[in-house]
Amino acid sequence: SHVYLGVNRSEIRFIGKLLGKPEPPNRLETESYAGWLKDLKERLQINGLIVHCSEGAVAACNEEIAFVPALKAHQLTCLTGSGDHFNGGFLGGVLMHLSLAQCLQLGHITSVLYIEKGHTPSKEQVSALWNEFYKGKELE
């Protein structure tokens, strides 16, 4: 079985402190932040550790690391639950065997649609936004 942990910035700071490795002052997309995240993943003995926030998302899964900048919502309808929708989109990508970066992108797409609409997006809504980013690659 595979274990993935998706957290926000506040939660990863707490985990880092618990493990004696405070969060570095770097931005999510930096190599040093990715190395810190990979170290935490290994200490937790899990397959993947994902951090998502308003600036983007970074993941250390197995031996791979990826960063994807966040999408900006055109309107804010509902923020509570956006992290859960990110995690759901990410795991949907894992189940579809997408690349790690594409899993992060699918998480962002699912989350931003939720933030804008105030409810879980339909497959058609997710597919439409996906196709804007990955023209010619249908989301199945």
N, CA, C and O atoms as CSV, one atom per row, in Angstrom:
chain,resi,resn,atom,element,x,y,z
A,1,SER,N,N,0.835,-1.182,0.000
A,1,SER,CA,C,0.000,0.000,0.000
A,1,SER,C,C,0.881,1.247,0.000
A,1,SER,O,O,2.039,1.211,0.417
A,2,HIS,N,N,0.308,2.343,-0.475
A,2,HIS,CA,C,1.034,3.607,-0.558
A,2,HIS,C,C,0.410,4.603,0.409
A,2,HIS,O,O,-0.809,4.652,0.573
A,3,VAL,N,N,1.270,5.396,1.045
A,3,VAL,CA,C,0.800,6.402,1.989
A,3,VAL,C,C,1.274,7.771,1.519
A,3,VAL,O,O,2.469,8.001,1.334
A,4,TYR,N,N,0.307,8.685,1.329
A,4,TYR,CA,C,0.587,10.060,0.940
A,4,TYR,C,C,0.000,10.968,2.003
A,4,TYR,O,O,-1.088,10.714,2.519
A,5,LEU,N,N,0.724,12.026,2.329
A,5,LEU,CA,C,0.242,13.007,3.297
A,5,LEU,C,C,0.258,14.371,2.633
A,5,LEU,O,O,1.315,14.876,2.255
A,6,GLY,N,N,-0.928,14.969,2.494
A,6,GLY,CA,C,-1.062,16.302,1.923
A,6,GLY,C,C,-1.378,17.290,3.027
A,6,GLY,O,O,-2.343,17.113,3.771
A,7,VAL,N,N,-0.556,18.342,3.135
A,7,VAL,CA,C,-0.698,19.303,4.233
A,7,VAL,C,C,-0.559,20.733,3.724
A,7,VAL,O,O,-0.061,20.970,2.624
A,8,ASN,N,N,-1.009,21.682,4.543
A,8,ASN,CA,C,-0.822,23.092,4.233
A,8,ASN,C,C,0.455,23.591,4.911
A,8,ASN,O,O,1.149,22.820,5.575
A,9,ARG,N,N,0.764,24.872,4.748
A,9,ARG,CA,C,2.012,25.421,5.311
A,9,ARG,C,C,2.040,25.340,6.835
A,9,ARG,O,O,3.074,25.017,7.419
A,10,SER,N,N,0.928,25.625,7.472
A,10,SER,CA,C,0.873,25.565,8.932
A,10,SER,C,C,1.142,24.142,9.434
A,10,SER,O,O,1.885,23.936,10.394
A,11,GLU,N,N,0.530,23.188,8.774
A,11,GLU,CA,C,0.695,21.790,9.193
A,11,GLU,C,C,2.116,21.280,8.970
A,11,GLU,O,O,2.637,20.541,9.806
A,12,ILE,N,N,2.760,21.663,7.849
A,12,ILE,CA,C,4.117,21.183,7.599
A,12,ILE,C,C,5.102,21.828,8.574
A,12,ILE,O,O,6.091,21.204,8.961
A,13,ARG,N,N,4.836,23.070,8.970
A,13,ARG,CA,C,5.686,23.707,9.982
A,13,ARG,C,C,5.612,22.943,11.298
A,13,ARG,O,O,6.628,22.732,11.959
A,14,PHE,N,N,4.415,22.536,11.671
A,14,PHE,CA,C,4.198,21.770,12.901
A,14,PHE,C,C,4.924,20.424,12.825
A,14,PHE,O,O,5.590,20.027,13.781
A,15,ILE,N,N,4.801,19.731,11.708
A,15,ILE,CA,C,5.465,18.438,11.526
A,15,ILE,C,C,6.982,18.613,11.588
A,15,ILE,O,O,7.680,17.832,12.234
A,16,GLY,N,N,7.484,19.649,10.910
A,16,GLY,CA,C,8.917,19.910,10.934
A,16,GLY,C,C,9.436,20.144,12.346
A,16,GLY,O,O,10.484,19.619,12.720
A,17,LYS,N,N,8.712,20.921,13.120
A,17,LYS,CA,C,9.123,21.178,14.507
A,17,LYS,C,C,9.103,19.893,15.328
A,17,LYS,O,O,10.010,19.650,16.123
A,18,LEU,N,N,8.071,19.070,15.139
A,18,LEU,CA,C,7.983,17.802,15.866
A,18,LEU,C,C,9.162,16.885,15.558
A,18,LEU,O,O,9.635,16.152,16.427
A,19,LEU,N,N,9.630,16.933,14.318
A,19,LEU,CA,C,10.740,16.078,13.912
A,19,LEU,C,C,12.104,16.744,14.099
A,19,LEU,O,O,13.131,16.196,13.699
A,20,GLY,N,N,12.104,17.929,14.709
A,20,GLY,CA,C,13.360,18.624,14.973
A,20,GLY,C,C,13.985,19.259,13.748
A,20,GLY,O,O,15.187,19.524,13.730
A,21,LYS,N,N,13.186,19.507,12.728
A,21,LYS,CA,C,13.671,20.125,11.490
A,21,LYS,C,C,12.737,21.249,11.101
A,21,LYS,O,O,11.854,21.048,10.267
A,22,PRO,N,N,12.907,22.443,11.686
A,22,PRO,CA,C,12.021,23.566,11.351
A,22,PRO,C,C,12.048,23.882,9.857
A,22,PRO,O,O,13.048,23.654,9.175
A,23,GLU,N,N,10.932,24.411,9.368
A,23,GLU,CA,C,10.803,24.752,7.951
A,23,GLU,C,C,11.862,25.774,7.557
A,23,GLU,O,O,12.058,26.769,8.256
A,24,PRO,N,N,12.545,25.533,6.439
A,24,PRO,CA,C,13.531,26.524,5.988
A,24,PRO,C,C,12.828,27.798,5.517
A,24,PRO,O,O,11.655,27.752,5.145
A,25,PRO,N,N,13.527,28.926,5.530
A,25,PRO,CA,C,12.909,30.201,5.133
A,25,PRO,C,C,12.767,30.354,3.627
A,25,PRO,O,O,12.379,31.419,3.149
A,26,ASN,N,N,13.073,29.310,2.879
A,26,ASN,CA,C,13.036,29.378,1.420
A,26,ASN,C,C,11.627,29.250,0.864
A,26,ASN,O,O,10.704,28.807,1.548
A,27,ARG,N,N,11.486,29.649,-0.390
A,27,ARG,CA,C,10.210,29.492,-1.097
A,27,ARG,C,C,10.037,28.022,-1.482
A,27,ARG,O,O,11.012,27.276,-1.571
A,28,LEU,N,N,8.786,27.615,-1.709
A,28,LEU,CA,C,8.470,26.219,-2.013
A,28,LEU,C,C,9.237,25.668,-3.215
A,28,LEU,O,O,9.589,24.489,-3.234
A,29,GLU,N,N,9.499,26.512,-4.217
A,29,GLU,CA,C,10.097,26.005,-5.449
A,29,GLU,C,C,11.609,25.847,-5.384
A,29,GLU,O,O,12.215,25.429,-6.371
A,30,THR,N,N,12.238,26.165,-4.261
A,30,THR,CA,C,13.692,26.081,-4.183
A,30,THR,C,C,14.169,24.656,-3.914
A,30,THR,O,O,13.452,23.831,-3.349
A,31,GLU,N,N,15.389,24.404,-4.334
A,31,GLU,CA,C,15.997,23.086,-4.145
A,31,GLU,C,C,16.163,22.756,-2.664
A,31,GLU,O,O,15.975,21.608,-2.261
A,32,SER,N,N,16.512,23.750,-1.854
A,32,SER,CA,C,16.698,23.487,-0.421
A,32,SER,C,C,15.374,23.129,0.254
A,32,SER,O,O,15.348,22.286,1.151
A,33,TYR,N,N,14.281,23.759,-0.165
A,33,TYR,CA,C,12.977,23.416,0.398
A,33,TYR,C,C,12.605,21.987,0.001
A,33,TYR,O,O,12.103,21.217,0.821
A,34,ALA,N,N,12.853,21.643,-1.256
A,34,ALA,CA,C,12.550,20.296,-1.743
A,34,ALA,C,C,13.359,19.251,-0.976
A,34,ALA,O,O,12.833,18.195,-0.625
A,35,GLY,N,N,14.617,19.536,-0.718
A,35,GLY,CA,C,15.456,18.612,0.050
A,35,GLY,C,C,14.949,18.444,1.467
A,35,GLY,O,O,14.947,17.337,2.004
A,36,TRP,N,N,14.519,19.544,2.076
A,36,TRP,CA,C,13.950,19.494,3.432
A,36,TRP,C,C,12.687,18.636,3.441
A,36,TRP,O,O,12.493,17.817,4.339
A,37,LEU,N,N,11.834,18.825,2.443
A,37,LEU,CA,C,10.596,18.067,2.359
A,37,LEU,C,C,10.880,16.575,2.156
A,37,LEU,O,O,10.238,15.725,2.774
A,38,LYS,N,N,11.834,16.268,1.296
A,38,LYS,CA,C,12.212,14.868,1.052
A,38,LYS,C,C,12.728,14.231,2.337
A,38,LYS,O,O,12.412,13.077,2.627
A,39,ASP,N,N,13.511,14.968,3.104
A,39,ASP,CA,C,14.020,14.453,4.379
A,39,ASP,C,C,12.874,14.161,5.346
A,39,ASP,O,O,12.875,13.131,6.021
A,40,LEU,N,N,11.897,15.064,5.414
A,40,LEU,CA,C,10.738,14.821,6.290
A,40,LEU,C,C,9.969,13.587,5.833
A,40,LEU,O,O,9.551,12.775,6.659
A,41,LYS,N,N,9.782,13.442,4.535
A,41,LYS,CA,C,9.077,12.272,3.989
A,41,LYS,C,C,9.778,10.994,4.410
A,41,LYS,O,O,9.133,10.032,4.830
A,42,GLU,N,N,11.092,10.984,4.297
A,42,GLU,CA,C,11.857,9.795,4.671
A,42,GLU,C,C,11.777,9.529,6.171
A,42,GLU,O,O,11.684,8.376,6.590
A,43,ARG,N,N,11.813,10.574,6.975
A,43,ARG,CA,C,11.686,10.402,8.429
A,43,ARG,C,C,10.314,9.850,8.809
A,43,ARG,O,O,10.189,9.071,9.755
A,44,LEU,N,N,9.280,10.263,8.061
A,44,LEU,CA,C,7.925,9.781,8.311
A,44,LEU,C,C,7.695,8.389,7.729
A,44,LEU,O,O,6.694,7.743,8.041
A,45,GLN,N,N,8.612,7.929,6.890
A,45,GLN,CA,C,8.533,6.618,6.238
A,45,GLN,C,C,7.224,6.446,5.459
A,45,GLN,O,O,6.513,5.452,5.606
A,46,ILE,N,N,6.936,7.455,4.626
A,46,ILE,CA,C,5.750,7.413,3.771
A,46,ILE,C,C,6.187,7.557,2.322
A,46,ILE,O,O,7.331,7.918,2.044
A,47,ASN,N,N,5.270,7.273,1.396
A,47,ASN,CA,C,5.593,7.343,-0.026
A,47,ASN,C,C,5.616,8.767,-0.562
A,47,ASN,O,O,6.411,9.087,-1.445
A,48,GLY,N,N,4.747,9.623,-0.032
A,48,GLY,CA,C,4.668,10.969,-0.561
A,48,GLY,C,C,4.266,11.989,0.475
A,48,GLY,O,O,3.409,11.736,1.322
A,49,LEU,N,N,4.900,13.157,0.397
A,49,LEU,CA,C,4.575,14.287,1.267
A,49,LEU,C,C,4.347,15.486,0.355
A,49,LEU,O,O,5.221,15.863,-0.426
A,50,ILE,N,N,3.168,16.076,0.465
A,50,ILE,CA,C,2.755,17.152,-0.422
A,50,ILE,C,C,2.398,18.376,0.407
A,50,ILE,O,O,1.649,18.268,1.378
A,51,VAL,N,N,2.925,19.538,0.035
A,51,VAL,CA,C,2.592,20.801,0.693
A,51,VAL,C,C,1.897,21.685,-0.335
A,51,VAL,O,O,2.423,21.923,-1.422
A,52,HIS,N,N,0.701,22.170,0.024
A,52,HIS,CA,C,-0.048,23.037,-0.879
A,52,HIS,C,C,-0.436,24.308,-0.141
A,52,HIS,O,O,-0.792,24.286,1.038
A,53,CYS,N,N,-0.358,25.419,-0.872
A,53,CYS,CA,C,-0.725,26.712,-0.298
A,53,CYS,C,C,-1.046,27.674,-1.438
A,53,CYS,O,O,-1.088,27.268,-2.599
A,54,SER,N,N,-1.269,28.920,-1.118
A,54,SER,CA,C,-1.675,29.895,-2.131
A,54,SER,C,C,-0.568,30.206,-3.138
A,54,SER,O,O,-0.860,30.699,-4.227
A,55,GLU,N,N,0.691,29.932,-2.801
A,55,GLU,CA,C,1.766,30.202,-3.759
A,55,GLU,C,C,2.044,29.031,-4.689
A,55,GLU,O,O,2.623,29.215,-5.760
A,56,GLY,N,N,1.638,27.826,-4.293
A,56,GLY,CA,C,1.870,26.665,-5.135
A,56,GLY,C,C,1.825,25.390,-4.327
A,56,GLY,O,O,1.323,25.356,-3.203
A,57,ALA,N,N,2.360,24.345,-4.924
A,57,ALA,CA,C,2.426,23.052,-4.241
A,57,ALA,C,C,3.731,22.374,-4.613
A,57,ALA,O,O,4.201,22.463,-5.747
A,58,VAL,N,N,4.300,21.697,-3.635
A,58,VAL,CA,C,5.523,20.934,-3.850
A,58,VAL,C,C,5.290,19.542,-3.279
A,58,VAL,O,O,4.639,19.378,-2.247
A,59,ALA,N,N,5.831,18.550,-3.966
A,59,ALA,CA,C,5.657,17.175,-3.521
A,59,ALA,C,C,6.973,16.426,-3.591
A,59,ALA,O,O,7.756,16.593,-4.527
A,60,ALA,N,N,7.200,15.598,-2.584
A,60,ALA,CA,C,8.283,14.631,-2.589
A,60,ALA,C,C,7.601,13.274,-2.534
A,60,ALA,O,O,7.079,12.870,-1.495
A,61,CYS,N,N,7.610,12.583,-3.651
A,61,CYS,CA,C,6.947,11.280,-3.740
A,61,CYS,C,C,7.941,10.262,-4.271
A,61,CYS,O,O,8.537,10.436,-5.334
A,62,ASN,N,N,8.100,9.198,-3.502
A,62,ASN,CA,C,9.113,8.196,-3.798
A,62,ASN,C,C,10.442,8.931,-3.936
A,62,ASN,O,O,10.880,9.552,-2.968
A,63,GLU,N,N,11.090,8.895,-5.064
A,63,GLU,CA,C,12.359,9.614,-5.218
A,63,GLU,C,C,12.227,10.887,-6.045
A,63,GLU,O,O,13.228,11.543,-6.334
A,64,GLU,N,N,11.019,11.238,-6.423
A,64,GLU,CA,C,10.779,12.383,-7.297
A,64,GLU,C,C,10.320,13.602,-6.494
A,64,GLU,O,O,9.657,13.474,-5.465
A,65,ILE,N,N,10.688,14.784,-6.989
A,65,ILE,CA,C,10.252,16.041,-6.381
A,65,ILE,C,C,9.715,16.937,-7.495
A,65,ILE,O,O,10.299,17.013,-8.576
A,66,ALA,N,N,8.597,17.617,-7.222
A,66,ALA,CA,C,8.033,18.526,-8.227
A,66,ALA,C,C,7.397,19.718,-7.527
A,66,ALA,O,O,6.913,19.614,-6.400
A,67,PHE,N,N,7.409,20.851,-8.220
A,67,PHE,CA,C,6.742,22.070,-7.764
A,67,PHE,C,C,5.867,22.568,-8.900
A,67,PHE,O,O,6.272,22.537,-10.062
A,68,VAL,N,N,4.667,23.027,-8.566
A,68,VAL,CA,C,3.763,23.646,-9.542
A,68,VAL,C,C,3.181,24.899,-8.896
A,68,VAL,O,O,2.629,24.820,-7.799
A,69,PRO,N,N,3.293,26.061,-9.559
A,69,PRO,CA,C,2.698,27.276,-8.990
A,69,PRO,C,C,1.177,27.153,-8.908
A,69,PRO,O,O,0.552,26.458,-9.709
A,70,ALA,N,N,0.602,27.833,-7.938
A,70,ALA,CA,C,-0.854,27.784,-7.740
A,70,ALA,C,C,-1.578,28.522,-8.848
A,70,ALA,O,O,-1.040,29.435,-9.474
A,71,LEU,N,N,-2.797,28.108,-9.070
A,71,LEU,CA,C,-3.701,28.844,-9.959
A,71,LEU,C,C,-4.368,29.929,-9.126
A,71,LEU,O,O,-4.592,29.745,-7.929
A,72,LYS,N,N,-4.677,31.028,-9.737
A,72,LYS,CA,C,-5.360,32.100,-9.030
A,72,LYS,C,C,-6.854,32.045,-9.328
A,72,LYS,O,O,-7.267,31.999,-10.487
A,73,ALA,N,N,-7.644,32.049,-8.283
A,73,ALA,CA,C,-9.098,32.034,-8.441
A,73,ALA,C,C,-9.564,33.410,-8.905
A,73,ALA,O,O,-9.055,34.437,-8.457
A,74,HIS,N,N,-10.536,33.411,-9.804
A,74,HIS,CA,C,-11.100,34.669,-10.296
A,74,HIS,C,C,-12.081,35.270,-9.294
A,74,HIS,O,O,-12.293,36.482,-9.266
A,75,GLN,N,N,-12.668,34.419,-8.484
A,75,GLN,CA,C,-13.564,34.887,-7.421
A,75,GLN,C,C,-13.457,33.917,-6.253
A,75,GLN,O,O,-13.229,32.723,-6.446
A,76,LEU,N,N,-13.624,34.437,-5.041
A,76,LEU,CA,C,-13.561,33.609,-3.842
A,76,LEU,C,C,-14.974,33.364,-3.338
A,76,LEU,O,O,-15.644,34.276,-2.854
A,77,THR,N,N,-15.412,32.131,-3.458
A,77,THR,CA,C,-16.733,31.759,-2.973
A,77,THR,C,C,-16.620,30.988,-1.670
A,77,THR,O,O,-17.381,31.222,-0.731
A,78,CYS,N,N,-15.654,30.053,-1.617
A,78,CYS,CA,C,-15.506,29.211,-0.435
A,78,CYS,C,C,-14.064,28.746,-0.320
A,78,CYS,O,O,-13.537,28.118,-1.238
A,79,LEU,N,N,-13.417,29.051,0.812
A,79,LEU,CA,C,-12.045,28.604,1.030
A,79,LEU,C,C,-11.986,27.346,1.892
A,79,LEU,O,O,-11.126,26.490,1.685
A,80,THR,N,N,-12.901,27.233,2.861
A,80,THR,CA,C,-12.902,26.077,3.741
A,80,THR,C,C,-13.163,24.827,2.918
A,80,THR,O,O,-14.208,24.706,2.278
A,81,GLY,N,N,-12.224,23.904,2.934
A,81,GLY,CA,C,-12.354,22.681,2.155
A,81,GLY,C,C,-11.509,22.676,0.894
A,81,GLY,O,O,-11.439,21.662,0.199
A,82,SER,N,N,-10.861,23.807,0.587
A,82,SER,CA,C,-10.063,23.857,-0.642
A,82,SER,C,C,-8.859,22.925,-0.565
A,82,SER,O,O,-8.463,22.350,-1.578
A,83,GLY,N,N,-8.279,22.769,0.607
A,83,GLY,CA,C,-7.159,21.840,0.771
A,83,GLY,C,C,-7.589,20.394,0.576
A,83,GLY,O,O,-6.865,19.598,-0.021
A,84,ASP,N,N,-8.768,20.060,1.080
A,84,ASP,CA,C,-9.294,18.710,0.875
A,84,ASP,C,C,-9.536,18.448,-0.610
A,84,ASP,O,O,-9.285,17.345,-1.096
A,85,HIS,N,N,-10.023,19.458,-1.330
A,85,HIS,CA,C,-10.237,19.298,-2.763
A,85,HIS,C,C,-8.907,19.186,-3.507
A,85,HIS,O,O,-8.797,18.437,-4.477
A,86,PHE,N,N,-7.899,19.929,-3.054
A,86,PHE,CA,C,-6.565,19.779,-3.643
A,86,PHE,C,C,-6.099,18.337,-3.476
A,86,PHE,O,O,-5.658,17.704,-4.435
A,87,ASN,N,N,-6.200,17.824,-2.250
A,87,ASN,CA,C,-5.746,16.455,-1.977
A,87,ASN,C,C,-6.506,15.438,-2.831
A,87,ASN,O,O,-5.913,14.493,-3.351
A,88,GLY,N,N,-7.817,15.634,-2.973
A,88,GLY,CA,C,-8.617,14.731,-3.793
A,88,GLY,C,C,-8.191,14.757,-5.249
A,88,GLY,O,O,-8.088,13.709,-5.886
A,89,GLY,N,N,-7.939,15.955,-5.785
A,89,GLY,CA,C,-7.471,16.068,-7.166
A,89,GLY,C,C,-6.108,15.430,-7.343
A,89,GLY,O,O,-5.863,14.732,-8.327
A,90,PHE,N,N,-5.216,15.672,-6.382
A,90,PHE,CA,C,-3.874,15.083,-6.440
A,90,PHE,C,C,-3.961,13.562,-6.469
A,90,PHE,O,O,-3.343,12.916,-7.314
A,91,LEU,N,N,-4.731,12.992,-5.542
A,91,LEU,CA,C,-4.838,11.532,-5.480
A,91,LEU,C,C,-5.545,10.960,-6.708
A,91,LEU,O,O,-5.247,9.844,-7.133
A,92,GLY,N,N,-6.478,11.720,-7.276
A,92,GLY,CA,C,-7.080,11.295,-8.536
A,92,GLY,C,C,-6.016,11.152,-9.615
A,92,GLY,O,O,-6.036,10.204,-10.400
A,93,GLY,N,N,-5.088,12.100,-9.645
A,93,GLY,CA,C,-3.977,12.023,-10.593
A,93,GLY,C,C,-3.081,10.832,-10.339
A,93,GLY,O,O,-2.614,10.191,-11.281
A,94,VAL,N,N,-2.835,10.527,-9.069
A,94,VAL,CA,C,-2.034,9.350,-8.721
A,94,VAL,C,C,-2.713,8.093,-9.258
A,94,VAL,O,O,-2.058,7.230,-9.843
A,95,LEU,N,N,-4.031,7.991,-9.056
A,95,LEU,CA,C,-4.770,6.806,-9.515
A,95,LEU,C,C,-4.804,6.697,-11.035
A,95,LEU,O,O,-4.938,5.599,-11.576
A,96,MET,N,N,-4.682,7.841,-11.733
A,96,MET,CA,C,-4.654,7.839,-13.202
A,96,MET,C,C,-3.229,7.686,-13.739
A,96,MET,O,O,-3.014,7.701,-14.951
A,97,HIS,N,N,-2.258,7.540,-12.832
A,97,HIS,CA,C,-0.847,7.360,-13.207
A,97,HIS,C,C,-0.285,8.557,-13.968
A,97,HIS,O,O,0.513,8.396,-14.891
A,98,LEU,N,N,-0.713,9.774,-13.569
A,98,LEU,CA,C,-0.162,10.990,-14.152
A,98,LEU,C,C,1.218,11.243,-13.570
A,98,LEU,O,O,1.586,10.647,-12.558
A,99,SER,N,N,1.982,12.124,-14.202
A,99,SER,CA,C,3.275,12.517,-13.649
A,99,SER,C,C,3.042,13.257,-12.337
A,99,SER,O,O,1.936,13.727,-12.070
A,100,LEU,N,N,4.072,13.357,-11.535
A,100,LEU,CA,C,3.946,14.045,-10.244
A,100,LEU,C,C,3.519,15.500,-10.448
A,100,LEU,O,O,2.651,15.993,-9.728
A,101,ALA,N,N,4.118,16.187,-11.415
A,101,ALA,CA,C,3.740,17.583,-11.677
A,101,ALA,C,C,2.281,17.662,-12.117
A,101,ALA,O,O,1.569,18.581,-11.711
A,102,GLN,N,N,1.827,16.730,-12.928
A,102,GLN,CA,C,0.438,16.738,-13.368
A,102,GLN,C,C,-0.519,16.433,-12.211
A,102,GLN,O,O,-1.627,16.967,-12.174
A,103,CYS,N,N,-0.108,15.587,-11.274
A,103,CYS,CA,C,-0.926,15.334,-10.074
A,103,CYS,C,C,-1.104,16.625,-9.277
A,103,CYS,O,O,-2.198,16.926,-8.800
A,104,LEU,N,N,-0.014,17.383,-9.139
A,104,LEU,CA,C,-0.099,18.667,-8.439
A,104,LEU,C,C,-1.015,19.627,-9.189
A,104,LEU,O,O,-1.823,20.325,-8.576
A,105,GLN,N,N,-0.889,19.663,-10.520
A,105,GLN,CA,C,-1.730,20.549,-11.326
A,105,GLN,C,C,-3.196,20.169,-11.191
A,105,GLN,O,O,-4.053,21.045,-11.076
A,106,LEU,N,N,-3.497,18.866,-11.204
A,106,LEU,CA,C,-4.878,18.416,-11.054
A,106,LEU,C,C,-5.417,18.795,-9.675
A,106,LEU,O,O,-6.593,19.128,-9.531
A,107,GLY,N,N,-4.552,18.742,-8.667
A,107,GLY,CA,C,-4.949,19.210,-7.335
A,107,GLY,C,C,-5.304,20.681,-7.349
A,107,GLY,O,O,-6.322,21.080,-6.784
A,108,HIS,N,N,-4.470,21.501,-7.994
A,108,HIS,CA,C,-4.750,22.936,-8.095
A,108,HIS,C,C,-6.050,23.204,-8.853
A,108,HIS,O,O,-6.856,24.037,-8.439
A,109,ILE,N,N,-6.244,22.503,-9.949
A,109,ILE,CA,C,-7.453,22.695,-10.760
A,109,ILE,C,C,-8.695,22.383,-9.939
A,109,ILE,O,O,-9.648,23.162,-9.927
A,110,THR,N,N,-8.687,21.261,-9.262
A,110,THR,CA,C,-9.843,20.857,-8.452
A,110,THR,C,C,-10.099,21.859,-7.342
A,110,THR,O,O,-11.246,22.211,-7.063
A,111,SER,N,N,-9.028,22.318,-6.711
A,111,SER,CA,C,-9.147,23.272,-5.614
A,111,SER,C,C,-9.659,24.633,-6.077
A,111,SER,O,O,-10.559,25.197,-5.454
A,112,VAL,N,N,-9.099,25.166,-7.161
A,112,VAL,CA,C,-9.509,26.501,-7.612
A,112,VAL,C,C,-10.955,26.487,-8.101
A,112,VAL,O,O,-11.682,27.459,-7.895
A,113,LEU,N,N,-11.377,25.419,-8.735
A,113,LEU,CA,C,-12.782,25.334,-9.149
A,113,LEU,C,C,-13.703,25.308,-7.935
A,113,LEU,O,O,-14.769,25.925,-7.944
A,114,TYR,N,N,-13.290,24.597,-6.895
A,114,TYR,CA,C,-14.071,24.568,-5.654
A,114,TYR,C,C,-14.144,25.968,-5.034
A,114,TYR,O,O,-15.214,26.414,-4.620
A,115,ILE,N,N,-13.005,26.652,-4.975
A,115,ILE,CA,C,-12.958,28.002,-4.402
A,115,ILE,C,C,-13.893,28.939,-5.174
A,115,ILE,O,O,-14.610,29.736,-4.568
A,116,GLU,N,N,-13.888,28.846,-6.498
A,116,GLU,CA,C,-14.710,29.726,-7.332
A,116,GLU,C,C,-16.196,29.373,-7.302
A,116,GLU,O,O,-17.046,30.263,-7.276
A,117,LYS,N,N,-16.511,28.084,-7.305
A,117,LYS,CA,C,-17.909,27.653,-7.423
A,117,LYS,C,C,-18.594,27.413,-6.079
A,117,LYS,O,O,-19.816,27.511,-5.975
A,118,GLY,N,N,-17.797,27.095,-5.044
A,118,GLY,CA,C,-18.377,26.822,-3.731
A,118,GLY,C,C,-18.903,25.410,-3.567
A,118,GLY,O,O,-19.554,25.098,-2.569
A,119,HIS,N,N,-18.621,24.541,-4.553
A,119,HIS,CA,C,-19.007,23.132,-4.450
A,119,HIS,C,C,-18.010,22.297,-5.253
A,119,HIS,O,O,-17.260,22.820,-6.077
A,120,THR,N,N,-18.018,21.007,-4.996
A,120,THR,CA,C,-17.111,20.111,-5.694
A,120,THR,C,C,-17.366,20.193,-7.197
A,120,THR,O,O,-18.507,20.058,-7.640
A,121,PRO,N,N,-16.311,20.414,-7.986
A,121,PRO,CA,C,-16.513,20.541,-9.433
A,121,PRO,C,C,-16.848,19.193,-10.079
A,121,PRO,O,O,-16.491,18.130,-9.571
A,122,SER,N,N,-17.540,19.276,-11.207
A,122,SER,CA,C,-17.863,18.074,-11.974
A,122,SER,C,C,-16.626,17.634,-12.764
A,122,SER,O,O,-15.669,18.392,-12.921
A,123,LYS,N,N,-16.669,16.413,-13.248
A,123,LYS,CA,C,-15.579,15.922,-14.084
A,123,LYS,C,C,-15.430,16.795,-15.327
A,123,LYS,O,O,-14.313,17.052,-15.776
A,124,GLU,N,N,-16.546,17.250,-15.882
A,124,GLU,CA,C,-16.512,18.090,-17.080
A,124,GLU,C,C,-15.834,19.437,-16.791
A,124,GLU,O,O,-15.065,19.933,-17.615
A,125,GLN,N,N,-16.116,20.024,-15.629
A,125,GLN,CA,C,-15.480,21.293,-15.258
A,125,GLN,C,C,-13.978,21.113,-15.082
A,125,GLN,O,O,-13.190,21.940,-15.541
A,126,VAL,N,N,-13.588,20.038,-14.421
A,126,VAL,CA,C,-12.164,19.754,-14.219
A,126,VAL,C,C,-11.496,19.504,-15.564
A,126,VAL,O,O,-10.416,20.032,-15.827
A,127,SER,N,N,-12.128,18.706,-16.415
A,127,SER,CA,C,-11.557,18.401,-17.734
A,127,SER,C,C,-11.390,19.653,-18.588
A,127,SER,O,O,-10.388,19.797,-19.289
A,128,ALA,N,N,-12.355,20.552,-18.534
A,128,ALA,CA,C,-12.274,21.785,-19.327
A,128,ALA,C,C,-11.082,22.633,-18.896
A,128,ALA,O,O,-10.346,23.136,-19.745
A,129,LEU,N,N,-10.881,22.797,-17.597
A,129,LEU,CA,C,-9.753,23.597,-17.125
A,129,LEU,C,C,-8.435,22.866,-17.384
A,129,LEU,O,O,-7.434,23.494,-17.726
A,130,TRP,N,N,-8.434,21.559,-17.222
A,130,TRP,CA,C,-7.242,20.754,-17.528
A,130,TRP,C,C,-6.817,20.981,-18.981
A,130,TRP,O,O,-5.637,21.177,-19.271
A,131,ASN,N,N,-7.798,20.950,-19.887
A,131,ASN,CA,C,-7.498,21.092,-21.310
A,131,ASN,C,C,-6.944,22.476,-21.656
A,131,ASN,O,O,-6.238,22.623,-22.653
A,132,GLU,N,N,-7.255,23.484,-20.849
A,132,GLU,CA,C,-6.644,24.804,-21.053
A,132,GLU,C,C,-5.142,24.754,-20.800
A,132,GLU,O,O,-4.372,25.456,-21.456
A,133,PHE,N,N,-4.726,23.916,-19.842
A,133,PHE,CA,C,-3.305,23.810,-19.495
A,133,PHE,C,C,-2.568,22.798,-20.347
A,133,PHE,O,O,-1.407,23.004,-20.703
A,134,TYR,N,N,-3.235,21.712,-20.675
A,134,TYR,CA,C,-2.604,20.621,-21.402
A,134,TYR,C,C,-3.350,20.373,-22.706
A,134,TYR,O,O,-3.980,19.332,-22.893
A,135,LYS,N,N,-3.269,21.321,-23.574
A,135,LYS,CA,C,-3.962,21.212,-24.875
A,135,LYS,C,C,-3.512,19.926,-25.578
A,135,LYS,O,O,-2.320,19.634,-25.670
A,136,GLY,N,N,-4.487,19.173,-26.066
A,136,GLY,CA,C,-4.185,17.946,-26.777
A,136,GLY,C,C,-4.039,16.727,-25.886
A,136,GLY,O,O,-3.932,15.610,-26.391
A,137,LYS,N,N,-4.032,16.912,-24.565
A,137,LYS,CA,C,-3.947,15.765,-23.655
A,137,LYS,C,C,-5.216,15.743,-22.826
A,137,LYS,O,O,-5.360,16.488,-21.856
A,138,GLU,N,N,-6.125,14.882,-23.220
A,138,GLU,CA,C,-7.403,14.776,-22.522
A,138,GLU,C,C,-7.223,14.148,-21.152
A,138,GLU,O,O,-6.392,13.259,-20.969
A,139,LEU,N,N,-7.992,14.609,-20.210
A,139,LEU,CA,C,-8.027,14.027,-18.878
A,139,LEU,C,C,-9.106,12.955,-18.883
A,139,LEU,O,O,-10.274,13.247,-19.140
A,140,GLU,N,N,-8.723,11.730,-18.602
A,140,GLU,CA,C,-9.697,10.636,-18.663
A,140,GLU,C,C,-10.053,10.141,-17.283
A,140,GLU,O,O,-10.860,9.222,-17.146
